[in-house]
């Protein structure tokens, strides 16, 4: 496991060859909420086709960092680069234009709509421009072709999403994001409350999108087993900084667990010391 050394927030530097392949990076991202400092200079990089796991206790800064990268919030200091060009996000729409999409735990699907209607949600195809009728046959055909192309199997393209399994709904949410030409996906607990069969569906989809299509992903998950199944590399965020940057192949669940337990105990000791002071 590789720690980040004496420079708070800095991840392991990429080599020249690797730098050319970096699709997303941040430098010194800082965010405050009044007297609370949520992020203390986060440096992070994500390579093309890589799956990066974010690990950290509640309150460590993971969610705040993701909200900034996706344009939901603005940083107080620091810079964001997409394909080595600096970007300035003022909204989620700005981030989407740069090719960044998020699939949250609640999926943001409409349960009463069909599979193909959810895939084209807010991007419906019409016969005569915006005021024309919906081109349902075309949307069905394109949805079927795309799901087949990325190896996602659903019982019926006309089935309402609420009738699908959890894994199938998650797959549809990911498919909708990638169909919209997302280059970078942020996945929030993608395997939550899923059995082995359901998890396998999503793991296979993530690997296919990253390896065969070059989609880069950041995964937030509190289950280390999930992260080791899904990810190529892991960043640990503690107290608003990236403290560990390691390839999955260079660490273990036991080592990661030991690190997080040690950090928790340290914070408990500091809290007890403050109470006694």
C-alpha positions in Angstrom: 0.0 0.0 0.0 1.3 3.4 -0.9 0.7 6.4 1.4 1.0 9.9 0.1 3.9 10.9 2.1 4.4 14.3 3.8 2.4 16.3 1.3 -1.2 16.3 2.5 -3.8 15.6 -0.2 -1.2 14.6 -2.8 -1.6 11.3 -4.6 1.2 9.3 -6.1 2.6 11.2 -9.1 1.9 9.7 -12.5 4.7 9.0 -14.9 4.9 10.9 -18.2 3.2 8.1 -20.1 0.5 7.8 -17.5 -0.1 11.5 -17.5 -1.1 11.5 -21.1 -3.8 8.9 -20.2 -5.3 10.9 -17.3 -8.8 11.9 -18.1 -9.7 13.6 -14.8 -7.6 15.3 -12.2 -7.9 17.7 -9.3 -5.3 19.9 -7.6 -5.7 21.3 -4.1 -9.5 21.1 -3.9 -10.6 22.8 -0.7 -14.1 23.3 0.6 -15.4 25.0 3.8 -18.8 25.1 5.4 -18.5 27.9 7.9 -15.9 26.9 10.5 -15.9 23.3 9.2 -13.2 22.4 6.6 -14.6 19.5 4.6 -11.8 19.3 2.1 -8.2 20.3 2.8 -6.5 20.3 -0.6 -7.5 17.1 -2.5 -5.2 16.0 -5.3 -6.6 13.1 -7.3 -6.2 11.6 -10.8 -8.2 9.1 -12.8 -7.0 7.4 -15.9 -8.9 6.6 -19.1 -10.7 3.2 -18.6 -9.7 3.0 -14.9 -12.1 2.3 -12.0 -11.1 4.2 -8.9 -12.5 3.4 -5.5 -13.0 6.1 -2.8 -12.8 5.0 0.8 -13.4 6.9 3.9 -15.4 7.2 7.1 -18.6 9.2 7.2 -17.6 12.9 7.2 -14.2 12.2 5.7 -15.1 14.4 2.6 -16.0 11.8 -0.1 -19.5 13.1 -0.8 -18.3 16.7 -0.8 -15.6 15.9 -3.3 -18.0 14.0 -5.6 -20.5 16.9 -5.5 -17.7 19.3 -6.6 -16.5 17.1 -9.4 -20.1 16.7 -10.7 -20.8 20.4 -10.5 -23.4 20.2 -7.7 -21.1 22.4 -5.4 -18.2 24.7 -6.2 -14.9 24.4 -4.5 -13.5 27.4 -2.4 -10.0 26.7 -3.9 -8.3 24.3 -6.2 -8.6 23.3 -9.9 -10.3 20.6 -11.9 -9.0 19.3 -15.2 -10.8 17.1 -17.8 -8.5 15.6 -20.4 -5.8 18.0 -19.2 -7.9 21.1 -19.8 -9.0 23.2 -16.8 -12.8 23.3 -16.3 -14.9 25.6 -14.2 -18.2 24.0 -13.2 -21.1 26.2 -12.2 -23.7 23.5 -12.4 -24.4 19.8 -12.9 -25.2 20.7 -16.5 -21.6 22.0 -17.0 -20.2 18.8 -15.7 -22.4 16.7 -18.0 -21.3 18.8 -20.9 -17.7 17.7 -20.0 -18.8 14.1 -20.0 -19.3 13.5 -16.3 -22.4 11.6 -15.1 -23.4 10.3 -11.6 -25.5 7.2 -10.8 -26.8 7.6 -7.3 -28.1 4.9 -5.0 -31.7 6.0 -5.7 -30.9 5.7 -9.5 -33.1 8.7 -10.5 -35.2 6.3 -12.7 -38.9 6.7 -13.1 -40.4 3.4 -11.9 -43.7 3.7 -13.8 -41.9 4.3 -17.1 -40.7 1.5 -19.4 -37.0 0.5 -19.9 -36.7 2.3 -23.2 -38.5 5.4 -21.9 -36.1 5.7 -19.0 -33.1 5.3 -21.3 -34.4 8.3 -23.3 -35.7 10.3 -20.3 -35.4 14.0 -21.0 -33.8 13.2 -24.4 -36.8 11.7 -26.2 -36.8 11.4 -29.9 -39.6 13.0 -31.9 -40.9 12.7 -35.4 -41.2 16.4 -36.2 -38.8 18.3 -34.0 -39.6 19.2 -30.4 -43.3 19.7 -31.0 -43.8 16.4 -32.9 -44.9 13.0 -31.7 -42.6 10.7 -29.9 -40.7 8.2 -32.1 -41.4 5.2 -29.9 -40.5 2.5 -32.5 -37.1 4.2 -33.0 -36.5 4.6 -29.3 -37.4 1.0 -28.7 -35.1 -0.1 -31.5 -32.1 2.0 -30.4 -32.6 1.0 -26.7 -32.7 -2.7 -27.7 -29.5 -2.3 -29.8 -27.7 -0.4 -27.1 -28.5 -2.8 -24.2 -27.5 -5.7 -26.4 -24.3 -3.9 -27.3 -23.3 -3.5 -23.7 -24.6 -7.0 -22.7 -27.4 -5.9 -20.5 -30.3 -8.3 -20.5 -33.8 -7.3 -19.5 -37.0 -9.3 -19.9 -38.8 -6.8 -22.0 -37.9 -3.3 -23.4 -41.5 -2.3 -22.7 -41.5 -3.5 -19.1 -41.9 -0.9 -16.4 -38.7 -0.4 -14.5 -40.4 -1.0 -11.2 -40.9 -4.7 -12.3 -37.1 -5.2 -12.8 -34.7 -6.6 -10.2 -32.4 -4.3 -8.3 -29.4 -5.3 -10.5 -31.3 -4.7 -13.7 -32.5 -1.3 -12.5 -28.9 -0.4 -11.6 -27.8 -1.6 -15.1 -30.4 0.6 -16.8 -29.2 3.6 -14.8 -25.6 3.0 -15.8 -26.7 2.4 -19.4 -28.6 5.6 -19.6 -25.5 7.6 -18.4 -23.2 5.9 -20.9 -25.7 6.2 -23.7 -25.5 9.9 -23.2 -21.8 9.7 -24.1 -20.5 10.0 -20.5 -16.7 9.6 -20.4 -16.6 9.6 -16.6 -19.1 7.9 -14.3 -19.4 8.3 -10.6 -21.2 5.4 -8.9 -22.6 5.7 -5.4 -22.9 2.3 -3.7 -23.6 0.4 -7.0 -23.8 -3.0 -5.3 -25.9 -2.0 -2.3 -28.4 -4.6 -1.1 -27.7 -7.0 -4.0 -27.3 -10.7 -3.9 -24.4 -12.5 -5.6 -26.2 -12.9 -9.0 -27.3 -9.3 -9.1 -23.8 -8.1 -8.1 -22.2 -10.2 -10.9 -24.4 -8.4 -13.4 -23.1 -5.0 -12.3 -19.5 -6.1 -11.9 -19.5 -7.5 -15.5 -21.0 -4.3 -16.8 -18.5 -2.1 -15.1 -15.6 -4.2 -16.4 -17.0 -4.2 -19.9 -17.5 -0.4 -20.0 -14.0 0.3 -18.5 -12.0 -2.3 -20.4 -13.8 -2.4 -23.8 -15.2 1.1 -24.0 -12.7 3.2 -22.0 -15.2 4.6 -19.6 -13.5 5.9 -16.4 -15.3 5.4 -13.1 -15.1 6.6 -9.5 -16.9 4.2 -7.1 -17.9 5.1 -3.6 -18.7 2.0 -1.5 -18.4 1.2 2.2 -18.1 -2.5 1.4 -14.4 -3.2 0.8 -15.2 -6.6 -0.9 -17.2 -4.7 -3.5 -14.3 -2.3 -4.1 -11.8 -5.1 -4.5 -14.2 -6.7 -7.1 -14.8 -3.5 -9.0 -11.7 -1.3 -8.8 -8.2 -1.0 -10.2 -7.0 1.5 -7.6 -8.2 2.9 -4.3 -7.8 6.3 -2.7 -8.4 6.7 1.0 -9.8 10.1 2.1 -9.4 11.0 5.8 -10.2 14.3 7.3 -10.5 16.0 3.9 -7.3 14.7 2.4 -6.2 11.8 0.2 -3.9 9.9 2.6 -3.5 6.6 0.6 -3.3 6.0 -3.1 -2.7 2.3 -4.0 -3.5 -0.3 -6.6 -5.9 -3.0 -5.5 -3.2 -5.5 -6.5 -0.8 -4.0 -4.0 -3.0 -4.2 -0.9 -5.6 -6.3 0.7 -9.0 -6.0 2.5 -7.3 -6.8 5.8 -4.7 -4.1 5.3 -7.3 -1.5 4.3 -9.5 -2.5 7.3 -6.6 -2.2 9.7 -5.8 1.3 8.3 -9.4 2.5 8.8 -9.7 1.0 12.3 -6.4 2.7 13.3 -7.7 6.0 12.0 -11.0 5.6 13.8 -9.2 4.9 17.1 -6.9 7.9 16.6 -10.0 10.2 16.1 -11.6 8.7 19.3 -8.5 9.4 21.3 -8.3 13.0 20.0 -12.0 13.5 20.9 -11.5 12.1 24.4 -8.5 14.4 24.9 -10.6 17.4 23.8 -13.3 16.5 26.3 -10.8 16.2 29.1 -9.1 19.5 28.2 
